[in-house]
């Protein structure tokens, strides 16, 4: 990218990073589970992005590029601590991977309903932690970061078709892993189609 002045470069950087701060922070919170650690991770991402700002060729690709930097910063932290990425529950809705199920049943006790929702959210995240790393990151970037297929492709440095395959596999696996749990907890209804399929199993 060519810049006519350092002031213009700084102004463009600030404008673009401000648009991405919320999704970056949501993703960092899921990764770290700690507001302070999440802020540190986002800060490190911003610092790295500024230092390498000249590498960004097109402003239109800034969001995917920032997530690429976030991924790099996160993996570097994991290497330092020698631990595997582990998603943690936050006070947000469960990923849209289970968006096809029926709504939560009517529960008279609001506290019981909240407990069911929290348990399901934790079960979703536990299942996500079982996914291969690149499938998990692709799903996180879509669900928590709001990235498009093309942006995920750019952020992970892999072909668009690979991203689509990873997201398809991860969502299918999550549905299969979670449907019985959701039925047992009354989060989704057992449909006739499911009952018929089980009777023939």
Biotite code that builds the C-alpha atoms (Angstrom):
import biotite.structure as struc

atoms = struc.array([
    struc.Atom([0.000, 0.000, 0.000], chain_id="A", res_id=1, res_name="UNK", atom_name="CA", element="C"),
    struc.Atom([1.336, 3.439, -0.842], chain_id="A", res_id=2, res_name="UNK", atom_name="CA", element="C"),
    struc.Atom([0.896, 6.318, 1.563], chain_id="A", res_id=3, res_name="UNK", atom_name="CA", element="C"),
    struc.Atom([1.297, 10.005, 0.842], chain_id="A", res_id=4, res_name="UNK", atom_name="CA", element="C"),
    struc.Atom([2.182, 10.852, 4.441], chain_id="A", res_id=5, res_name="UNK", atom_name="CA", element="C"),
    struc.Atom([2.656, 9.221, 7.823], chain_id="A", res_id=6, res_name="UNK", atom_name="CA", element="C"),
    struc.Atom([-0.362, 11.171, 9.121], chain_id="A", res_id=7, res_name="UNK", atom_name="CA", element="C"),
    struc.Atom([-2.595, 9.678, 6.446], chain_id="A", res_id=8, res_name="UNK", atom_name="CA", element="C"),
    struc.Atom([-1.210, 6.230, 7.232], chain_id="A", res_id=9, res_name="UNK", atom_name="CA", element="C"),
    struc.Atom([-2.002, 6.651, 10.932], chain_id="A", res_id=10, res_name="UNK", atom_name="CA", element="C"),
    struc.Atom([-5.472, 8.037, 10.195], chain_id="A", res_id=11, res_name="UNK", atom_name="CA", element="C"),
    struc.Atom([-6.347, 5.140, 7.885], chain_id="A", res_id=12, res_name="UNK", atom_name="CA", element="C"),
    struc.Atom([-5.031, 2.623, 10.420], chain_id="A", res_id=13, res_name="UNK", atom_name="CA", element="C"),
    struc.Atom([-7.131, 4.082, 13.235], chain_id="A", res_id=14, res_name="UNK", atom_name="CA", element="C"),
    struc.Atom([-10.245, 4.195, 11.059], chain_id="A", res_id=15, res_name="UNK", atom_name="CA", element="C"),
    struc.Atom([-9.897, 0.556, 10.000], chain_id="A", res_id=16, res_name="UNK", atom_name="CA", element="C"),
    struc.Atom([-8.907, -0.892, 13.381], chain_id="A", res_id=17, res_name="UNK", atom_name="CA", element="C"),
    struc.Atom([-11.828, 0.850, 15.102], chain_id="A", res_id=18, res_name="UNK", atom_name="CA", element="C"),
    struc.Atom([-14.235, -1.010, 12.810], chain_id="A", res_id=19, res_name="UNK", atom_name="CA", element="C"),
    struc.Atom([-12.695, -4.330, 13.823], chain_id="A", res_id=20, res_name="UNK", atom_name="CA", element="C"),
    struc.Atom([-12.176, -3.859, 17.556], chain_id="A", res_id=21, res_name="UNK", atom_name="CA", element="C"),
    struc.Atom([-15.520, -5.320, 18.686], chain_id="A", res_id=22, res_name="UNK", atom_name="CA", element="C"),
    struc.Atom([-15.313, -8.611, 16.730], chain_id="A", res_id=23, res_name="UNK", atom_name="CA", element="C"),
    struc.Atom([-11.621, -8.929, 17.610], chain_id="A", res_id=24, res_name="UNK", atom_name="CA", element="C"),
    struc.Atom([-12.435, -8.467, 21.284], chain_id="A", res_id=25, res_name="UNK", atom_name="CA", element="C"),
    struc.Atom([-15.343, -10.943, 21.189], chain_id="A", res_id=26, res_name="UNK", atom_name="CA", element="C"),
    struc.Atom([-13.071, -13.560, 19.667], chain_id="A", res_id=27, res_name="UNK", atom_name="CA", element="C"),
    struc.Atom([-10.254, -12.792, 22.111], chain_id="A", res_id=28, res_name="UNK", atom_name="CA", element="C"),
    struc.Atom([-12.676, -13.166, 25.036], chain_id="A", res_id=29, res_name="UNK", atom_name="CA", element="C"),
    struc.Atom([-13.684, -16.614, 23.806], chain_id="A", res_id=30, res_name="UNK", atom_name="CA", element="C"),
    struc.Atom([-10.051, -17.606, 23.445], chain_id="A", res_id=31, res_name="UNK", atom_name="CA", element="C"),
    struc.Atom([-8.800, -16.322, 26.786], chain_id="A", res_id=32, res_name="UNK", atom_name="CA", element="C"),
    struc.Atom([-11.888, -16.297, 29.006], chain_id="A", res_id=33, res_name="UNK", atom_name="CA", element="C"),
    struc.Atom([-10.468, -13.333, 30.856], chain_id="A", res_id=34, res_name="UNK", atom_name="CA", element="C"),
    struc.Atom([-11.214, -9.664, 30.054], chain_id="A", res_id=35, res_name="UNK", atom_name="CA", element="C"),
    struc.Atom([-7.702, -8.583, 30.984], chain_id="A", res_id=36, res_name="UNK", atom_name="CA", element="C"),
    struc.Atom([-6.049, -11.290, 28.887], chain_id="A", res_id=37, res_name="UNK", atom_name="CA", element="C"),
    struc.Atom([-8.424, -10.524, 26.028], chain_id="A", res_id=38, res_name="UNK", atom_name="CA", element="C"),
    struc.Atom([-7.488, -6.851, 26.147], chain_id="A", res_id=39, res_name="UNK", atom_name="CA", element="C"),
    struc.Atom([-3.811, -7.798, 26.171], chain_id="A", res_id=40, res_name="UNK", atom_name="CA", element="C"),
    struc.Atom([-4.306, -10.055, 23.140], chain_id="A", res_id=41, res_name="UNK", atom_name="CA", element="C"),
    struc.Atom([-6.167, -7.358, 21.217], chain_id="A", res_id=42, res_name="UNK", atom_name="CA", element="C"),
    struc.Atom([-3.520, -4.807, 22.189], chain_id="A", res_id=43, res_name="UNK", atom_name="CA", element="C"),
    struc.Atom([-0.778, -7.118, 20.926], chain_id="A", res_id=44, res_name="UNK", atom_name="CA", element="C"),
    struc.Atom([-2.757, -7.572, 17.721], chain_id="A", res_id=45, res_name="UNK", atom_name="CA", element="C"),
    struc.Atom([-3.020, -3.804, 17.260], chain_id="A", res_id=46, res_name="UNK", atom_name="CA", element="C"),
    struc.Atom([0.701, -3.314, 17.885], chain_id="A", res_id=47, res_name="UNK", atom_name="CA", element="C"),
    struc.Atom([1.684, -6.055, 15.434], chain_id="A", res_id=48, res_name="UNK", atom_name="CA", element="C"),
    struc.Atom([-0.766, -4.755, 12.845], chain_id="A", res_id=49, res_name="UNK", atom_name="CA", element="C"),
    struc.Atom([0.649, -1.236, 13.101], chain_id="A", res_id=50, res_name="UNK", atom_name="CA", element="C"),
    struc.Atom([4.227, -2.455, 12.788], chain_id="A", res_id=51, res_name="UNK", atom_name="CA", element="C"),
    struc.Atom([3.351, -4.456, 9.685], chain_id="A", res_id=52, res_name="UNK", atom_name="CA", element="C"),
    struc.Atom([0.831, -1.967, 8.301], chain_id="A", res_id=53, res_name="UNK", atom_name="CA", element="C"),
    struc.Atom([2.737, -1.506, 5.046], chain_id="A", res_id=54, res_name="UNK", atom_name="CA", element="C"),
    struc.Atom([2.046, -5.169, 4.221], chain_id="A", res_id=55, res_name="UNK", atom_name="CA", element="C"),
    struc.Atom([-1.679, -4.520, 3.826], chain_id="A", res_id=56, res_name="UNK", atom_name="CA", element="C"),
    struc.Atom([-2.270, -4.101, 0.118], chain_id="A", res_id=57, res_name="UNK", atom_name="CA", element="C"),
    struc.Atom([-5.980, -3.245, 0.077], chain_id="A", res_id=58, res_name="UNK", atom_name="CA", element="C"),
    struc.Atom([-8.034, -1.530, 2.814], chain_id="A", res_id=59, res_name="UNK", atom_name="CA", element="C"),
    struc.Atom([-10.986, -3.747, 1.821], chain_id="A", res_id=60, res_name="UNK", atom_name="CA", element="C"),
    struc.Atom([-9.076, -6.727, 3.187], chain_id="A", res_id=61, res_name="UNK", atom_name="CA", element="C"),
    struc.Atom([-8.282, -5.122, 6.529], chain_id="A", res_id=62, res_name="UNK", atom_name="CA", element="C"),
    struc.Atom([-10.732, -7.136, 8.635], chain_id="A", res_id=63, res_name="UNK", atom_name="CA", element="C"),
    struc.Atom([-9.415, -10.501, 7.454], chain_id="A", res_id=64, res_name="UNK", atom_name="CA", element="C"),
    struc.Atom([-5.862, -9.209, 7.880], chain_id="A", res_id=65, res_name="UNK", atom_name="CA", element="C"),
    struc.Atom([-6.473, -8.128, 11.484], chain_id="A", res_id=66, res_name="UNK", atom_name="CA", element="C"),
    struc.Atom([-7.826, -11.591, 12.288], chain_id="A", res_id=67, res_name="UNK", atom_name="CA", element="C"),
    struc.Atom([-4.786, -13.119, 10.666], chain_id="A", res_id=68, res_name="UNK", atom_name="CA", element="C"),
    struc.Atom([-2.642, -11.046, 13.017], chain_id="A", res_id=69, res_name="UNK", atom_name="CA", element="C"),
    struc.Atom([-4.858, -12.015, 15.983], chain_id="A", res_id=70, res_name="UNK", atom_name="CA", element="C"),
    struc.Atom([-4.453, -15.691, 15.095], chain_id="A", res_id=71, res_name="UNK", atom_name="CA", element="C"),
    struc.Atom([-0.685, -15.307, 14.898], chain_id="A", res_id=72, res_name="UNK", atom_name="CA", element="C"),
    struc.Atom([-0.505, -13.486, 18.248], chain_id="A", res_id=73, res_name="UNK", atom_name="CA", element="C"),
    struc.Atom([-2.731, -16.090, 19.914], chain_id="A", res_id=74, res_name="UNK", atom_name="CA", element="C"),
    struc.Atom([-0.751, -19.043, 18.581], chain_id="A", res_id=75, res_name="UNK", atom_name="CA", element="C"),
    struc.Atom([2.487, -17.414, 19.730], chain_id="A", res_id=76, res_name="UNK", atom_name="CA", element="C"),
    struc.Atom([1.020, -17.163, 23.229], chain_id="A", res_id=77, res_name="UNK", atom_name="CA", element="C"),
    struc.Atom([0.029, -20.822, 23.094], chain_id="A", res_id=78, res_name="UNK", atom_name="CA", element="C"),
    struc.Atom([3.516, -21.866, 22.035], chain_id="A", res_id=79, res_name="UNK", atom_name="CA", element="C"),
    struc.Atom([4.987, -19.957, 24.961], chain_id="A", res_id=80, res_name="UNK", atom_name="CA", element="C"),
    struc.Atom([2.713, -21.749, 27.416], chain_id="A", res_id=81, res_name="UNK", atom_name="CA", element="C"),
    struc.Atom([2.737, -25.062, 25.485], chain_id="A", res_id=82, res_name="UNK", atom_name="CA", element="C"),
    struc.Atom([-1.017, -25.474, 25.645], chain_id="A", res_id=83, res_name="UNK", atom_name="CA", element="C"),
    struc.Atom([-3.766, -26.230, 23.163], chain_id="A", res_id=84, res_name="UNK", atom_name="CA", element="C"),
    struc.Atom([-6.425, -23.606, 22.294], chain_id="A", res_id=85, res_name="UNK", atom_name="CA", element="C"),
    struc.Atom([-9.424, -23.959, 24.591], chain_id="A", res_id=86, res_name="UNK", atom_name="CA", element="C"),
    struc.Atom([-12.656, -22.067, 24.134], chain_id="A", res_id=87, res_name="UNK", atom_name="CA", element="C"),
    struc.Atom([-14.330, -20.769, 27.257], chain_id="A", res_id=88, res_name="UNK", atom_name="CA", element="C"),
    struc.Atom([-17.925, -19.863, 27.980], chain_id="A", res_id=89, res_name="UNK", atom_name="CA", element="C"),
    struc.Atom([-18.965, -16.222, 28.046], chain_id="A", res_id=90, res_name="UNK", atom_name="CA", element="C"),
    struc.Atom([-22.343, -14.575, 28.618], chain_id="A", res_id=91, res_name="UNK", atom_name="CA", element="C"),
    struc.Atom([-23.385, -14.768, 24.977], chain_id="A", res_id=92, res_name="UNK", atom_name="CA", element="C"),
    struc.Atom([-25.670, -16.883, 22.841], chain_id="A", res_id=93, res_name="UNK", atom_name="CA", element="C"),
    struc.Atom([-24.516, -20.288, 21.643], chain_id="A", res_id=94, res_name="UNK", atom_name="CA", element="C"),
    struc.Atom([-22.944, -20.416, 18.153], chain_id="A", res_id=95, res_name="UNK", atom_name="CA", element="C"),
    struc.Atom([-25.274, -20.488, 15.178], chain_id="A", res_id=96, res_name="UNK", atom_name="CA", element="C"),
    struc.Atom([-24.094, -24.003, 14.372], chain_id="A", res_id=97, res_name="UNK", atom_name="CA", element="C"),
    struc.Atom([-27.187, -25.198, 16.257], chain_id="A", res_id=98, res_name="UNK", atom_name="CA", element="C"),
    struc.Atom([-29.513, -22.556, 14.803], chain_id="A", res_id=99, res_name="UNK", atom_name="CA", element="C"),
    struc.Atom([-31.682, -25.166, 13.081], chain_id="A", res_id=100, res_name="UNK", atom_name="CA", element="C"),
    struc.Atom([-33.105, -26.610, 16.328], chain_id="A", res_id=101, res_name="UNK", atom_name="CA", element="C"),
    struc.Atom([-36.444, -25.735, 17.890], chain_id="A", res_id=102, res_name="UNK", atom_name="CA", element="C"),
    struc.Atom([-36.606, -22.901, 20.462], chain_id="A", res_id=103, res_name="UNK", atom_name="CA", element="C"),
    struc.Atom([-36.125, -23.505, 24.158], chain_id="A", res_id=104, res_name="UNK", atom_name="CA", element="C"),
    struc.Atom([-39.218, -24.996, 25.810], chain_id="A", res_id=105, res_name="UNK", atom_name="CA", element="C"),
    struc.Atom([-41.392, -22.880, 28.059], chain_id="A", res_id=106, res_name="UNK", atom_name="CA", element="C"),
    struc.Atom([-39.896, -23.049, 31.516], chain_id="A", res_id=107, res_name="UNK", atom_name="CA", element="C"),
    struc.Atom([-41.851, -21.509, 34.363], chain_id="A", res_id=108, res_name="UNK", atom_name="CA", element="C"),
    struc.Atom([-38.806, -20.879, 36.510], chain_id="A", res_id=109, res_name="UNK", atom_name="CA", element="C"),
    struc.Atom([-36.601, -18.194, 34.918], chain_id="A", res_id=110, res_name="UNK", atom_name="CA", element="C"),
    struc.Atom([-33.613, -19.408, 36.938], chain_id="A", res_id=111, res_name="UNK", atom_name="CA", element="C"),
    struc.Atom([-34.087, -22.925, 35.551], chain_id="A", res_id=112, res_name="UNK", atom_name="CA", element="C"),
    struc.Atom([-34.232, -21.542, 32.012], chain_id="A", res_id=113, res_name="UNK", atom_name="CA", element="C"),
    struc.Atom([-31.001, -19.597, 32.512], chain_id="A", res_id=114, res_name="UNK", atom_name="CA", element="C"),
    struc.Atom([-29.358, -22.716, 33.915], chain_id="A", res_id=115, res_name="UNK", atom_name="CA", element="C"),
    struc.Atom([-30.417, -24.709, 30.844], chain_id="A", res_id=116, res_name="UNK", atom_name="CA", element="C"),
    struc.Atom([-29.089, -22.032, 28.493], chain_id="A", res_id=117, res_name="UNK", atom_name="CA", element="C"),
    struc.Atom([-25.776, -21.806, 30.335], chain_id="A", res_id=118, res_name="UNK", atom_name="CA", element="C"),
    struc.Atom([-25.355, -25.581, 30.371], chain_id="A", res_id=119, res_name="UNK", atom_name="CA", element="C"),
    struc.Atom([-26.049, -25.760, 26.655], chain_id="A", res_id=120, res_name="UNK", atom_name="CA", element="C"),
    struc.Atom([-23.602, -22.946, 25.931], chain_id="A", res_id=121, res_name="UNK", atom_name="CA", element="C"),
    struc.Atom([-20.906, -24.777, 27.889], chain_id="A", res_id=122, res_name="UNK", atom_name="CA", element="C"),
    struc.Atom([-21.717, -28.025, 26.083], chain_id="A", res_id=123, res_name="UNK", atom_name="CA", element="C"),
    struc.Atom([-21.398, -26.280, 22.709], chain_id="A", res_id=124, res_name="UNK", atom_name="CA", element="C"),
    struc.Atom([-18.011, -24.863, 23.637], chain_id="A", res_id=125, res_name="UNK", atom_name="CA", element="C"),
    struc.Atom([-16.824, -28.199, 25.012], chain_id="A", res_id=126, res_name="UNK", atom_name="CA", element="C"),
    struc.Atom([-17.777, -29.785, 21.696], chain_id="A", res_id=127, res_name="UNK", atom_name="CA", element="C"),
    struc.Atom([-16.009, -27.008, 19.766], chain_id="A", res_id=128, res_name="UNK", atom_name="CA", element="C"),
    struc.Atom([-12.851, -27.741, 21.719], chain_id="A", res_id=129, res_name="UNK", atom_name="CA", element="C"),
    struc.Atom([-12.844, -31.254, 20.255], chain_id="A", res_id=130, res_name="UNK", atom_name="CA", element="C"),
    struc.Atom([-12.608, -29.937, 16.702], chain_id="A", res_id=131, res_name="UNK", atom_name="CA", element="C"),
    struc.Atom([-9.262, -29.840, 14.873], chain_id="A", res_id=132, res_name="UNK", atom_name="CA", element="C"),
    struc.Atom([-7.549, -26.483, 15.352], chain_id="A", res_id=133, res_name="UNK", atom_name="CA", element="C"),
    struc.Atom([-8.111, -25.049, 11.870], chain_id="A", res_id=134, res_name="UNK", atom_name="CA", element="C"),
    struc.Atom([-11.775, -26.118, 11.802], chain_id="A", res_id=135, res_name="UNK", atom_name="CA", element="C"),
    struc.Atom([-12.271, -24.558, 15.228], chain_id="A", res_id=136, res_name="UNK", atom_name="CA", element="C"),
    struc.Atom([-10.648, -21.291, 14.171], chain_id="A", res_id=137, res_name="UNK", atom_name="CA", element="C"),
    struc.Atom([-12.714, -21.119, 10.976], chain_id="A", res_id=138, res_name="UNK", atom_name="CA", element="C"),
    struc.Atom([-15.899, -21.595, 13.001], chain_id="A", res_id=139, res_name="UNK", atom_name="CA", element="C"),
    struc.Atom([-14.832, -19.042, 15.621], chain_id="A", res_id=140, res_name="UNK", atom_name="CA", element="C"),
    struc.Atom([-13.986, -16.444, 12.999], chain_id="A", res_id=141, res_name="UNK", atom_name="CA", element="C"),
    struc.Atom([-17.407, -16.875, 11.423], chain_id="A", res_id=142, res_name="UNK", atom_name="CA", element="C"),
    struc.Atom([-19.502, -17.069, 14.608], chain_id="A", res_id=143, res_name="UNK", atom_name="CA", element="C"),
    struc.Atom([-17.684, -14.686, 16.960], chain_id="A", res_id=144, res_name="UNK", atom_name="CA", element="C"),
    struc.Atom([-15.792, -12.530, 14.452], chain_id="A", res_id=145, res_name="UNK", atom_name="CA", element="C"),
    struc.Atom([-18.530, -12.243, 11.848], chain_id="A", res_id=146, res_name="UNK", atom_name="CA", element="C"),
    struc.Atom([-16.133, -12.905, 8.973], chain_id="A", res_id=147, res_name="UNK", atom_name="CA", element="C"),
    struc.Atom([-17.304, -13.990, 5.543], chain_id="A", res_id=148, res_name="UNK", atom_name="CA", element="C"),
    struc.Atom([-16.037, -17.129, 3.824], chain_id="A", res_id=149, res_name="UNK", atom_name="CA", element="C"),
    struc.Atom([-13.596, -15.030, 1.791], chain_id="A", res_id=150, res_name="UNK", atom_name="CA", element="C"),
    struc.Atom([-12.332, -13.185, 4.863], chain_id="A", res_id=151, res_name="UNK", atom_name="CA", element="C"),
    struc.Atom([-11.812, -16.464, 6.728], chain_id="A", res_id=152, res_name="UNK", atom_name="CA", element="C"),
    struc.Atom([-9.927, -17.769, 3.709], chain_id="A", res_id=153, res_name="UNK", atom_name="CA", element="C"),
    struc.Atom([-7.633, -14.730, 3.803], chain_id="A", res_id=154, res_name="UNK", atom_name="CA", element="C"),
    struc.Atom([-7.229, -14.837, 7.590], chain_id="A", res_id=155, res_name="UNK", atom_name="CA", element="C"),
    struc.Atom([-6.286, -18.528, 7.657], chain_id="A", res_id=156, res_name="UNK", atom_name="CA", element="C"),
    struc.Atom([-4.318, -18.445, 4.412], chain_id="A", res_id=157, res_name="UNK", atom_name="CA", element="C"),
    struc.Atom([-6.196, -21.315, 2.785], chain_id="A", res_id=158, res_name="UNK", atom_name="CA", element="C"),
    struc.Atom([-8.418, -21.693, -0.316], chain_id="A", res_id=159, res_name="UNK", atom_name="CA", element="C"),
    struc.Atom([-12.066, -20.675, -0.167], chain_id="A", res_id=160, res_name="UNK", atom_name="CA", element="C"),
    struc.Atom([-13.172, -24.238, -0.853], chain_id="A", res_id=161, res_name="UNK", atom_name="CA", element="C"),
    struc.Atom([-11.147, -25.455, 2.115], chain_id="A", res_id=162, res_name="UNK", atom_name="CA", element="C"),
    struc.Atom([-12.871, -22.939, 4.386], chain_id="A", res_id=163, res_name="UNK", atom_name="CA", element="C"),
    struc.Atom([-16.302, -24.031, 3.174], chain_id="A", res_id=164, res_name="UNK", atom_name="CA", element="C"),
    struc.Atom([-15.404, -27.684, 3.754], chain_id="A", res_id=165, res_name="UNK", atom_name="CA", element="C"),
    struc.Atom([-14.055, -26.981, 7.240], chain_id="A", res_id=166, res_name="UNK", atom_name="CA", element="C"),
    struc.Atom([-17.152, -25.032, 8.248], chain_id="A", res_id=167, res_name="UNK", atom_name="CA", element="C"),
    struc.Atom([-19.456, -27.693, 6.818], chain_id="A", res_id=168, res_name="UNK", atom_name="CA", element="C"),
    struc.Atom([-17.640, -30.487, 8.667], chain_id="A", res_id=169, res_name="UNK", atom_name="CA", element="C"),
    struc.Atom([-17.429, -28.585, 11.938], chain_id="A", res_id=170, res_name="UNK", atom_name="CA", element="C"),
    struc.Atom([-21.117, -27.624, 11.965], chain_id="A", res_id=171, res_name="UNK", atom_name="CA", element="C"),
    struc.Atom([-22.228, -31.129, 10.984], chain_id="A", res_id=172, res_name="UNK", atom_name="CA", element="C"),
    struc.Atom([-20.057, -32.616, 13.723], chain_id="A", res_id=173, res_name="UNK", atom_name="CA", element="C"),
    struc.Atom([-21.390, -30.165, 16.306], chain_id="A", res_id=174, res_name="UNK", atom_name="CA", element="C"),
    struc.Atom([-24.992, -30.933, 15.399], chain_id="A", res_id=175, res_name="UNK", atom_name="CA", element="C"),
    struc.Atom([-24.375, -34.663, 15.701], chain_id="A", res_id=176, res_name="UNK", atom_name="CA", element="C"),
    struc.Atom([-22.471, -34.256, 18.980], chain_id="A", res_id=177, res_name="UNK", atom_name="CA", element="C"),
    struc.Atom([-25.016, -31.985, 20.619], chain_id="A", res_id=178, res_name="UNK", atom_name="CA", element="C"),
    struc.Atom([-28.426, -33.117, 19.441], chain_id="A", res_id=179, res_name="UNK", atom_name="CA", element="C"),
    struc.Atom([-28.854, -35.899, 22.013], chain_id="A", res_id=180, res_name="UNK", atom_name="CA", element="C"),
    struc.Atom([-27.688, -33.622, 24.826], chain_id="A", res_id=181, res_name="UNK", atom_name="CA", element="C"),
    struc.Atom([-30.152, -30.957, 23.704], chain_id="A", res_id=182, res_name="UNK", atom_name="CA", element="C"),
    struc.Atom([-33.025, -33.462, 23.588], chain_id="A", res_id=183, res_name="UNK", atom_name="CA", element="C"),
    struc.Atom([-32.227, -34.839, 27.040], chain_id="A", res_id=184, res_name="UNK", atom_name="CA", element="C"),
    struc.Atom([-32.170, -31.351, 28.512], chain_id="A", res_id=185, res_name="UNK", atom_name="CA", element="C"),
    struc.Atom([-35.386, -30.312, 26.780], chain_id="A", res_id=186, res_name="UNK", atom_name="CA", element="C"),
    struc.Atom([-33.593, -27.621, 24.785], chain_id="A", res_id=187, res_name="UNK", atom_name="CA", element="C"),
    struc.Atom([-34.979, -28.989, 21.514], chain_id="A", res_id=188, res_name="UNK", atom_name="CA", element="C"),
    struc.Atom([-37.997, -31.161, 20.894], chain_id="A", res_id=189, res_name="UNK", atom_name="CA", element="C"),
    struc.Atom([-37.709, -34.750, 19.789], chain_id="A", res_id=190, res_name="UNK", atom_name="CA", element="C"),
    struc.Atom([-39.295, -34.761, 16.347], chain_id="A", res_id=191, res_name="UNK", atom_name="CA", element="C"),
    struc.Atom([-41.162, -37.700, 14.761], chain_id="A", res_id=192, res_name="UNK", atom_name="CA", element="C"),
    struc.Atom([-38.392, -37.951, 12.164], chain_id="A", res_id=193, res_name="UNK", atom_name="CA", element="C"),
    struc.Atom([-35.796, -38.432, 14.904], chain_id="A", res_id=194, res_name="UNK", atom_name="CA", element="C"),
    struc.Atom([-37.951, -40.998, 16.721], chain_id="A", res_id=195, res_name="UNK", atom_name="CA", element="C"),
    struc.Atom([-38.531, -42.922, 13.499], chain_id="A", res_id=196, res_name="UNK", atom_name="CA", element="C"),
    struc.Atom([-34.815, -42.886, 12.736], chain_id="A", res_id=197, res_name="UNK", atom_name="CA", element="C"),
    struc.Atom([-34.010, -44.190, 16.222], chain_id="A", res_id=198, res_name="UNK", atom_name="CA", element="C"),
    struc.Atom([-36.583, -46.970, 15.947], chain_id="A", res_id=199, res_name="UNK", atom_name="CA", element="C"),
    struc.Atom([-34.843, -48.217, 12.799], chain_id="A", res_id=200, res_name="UNK", atom_name="CA", element="C"),
    struc.Atom([-31.344, -47.942, 14.280], chain_id="A", res_id=201, res_name="UNK", atom_name="CA", element="C"),
])
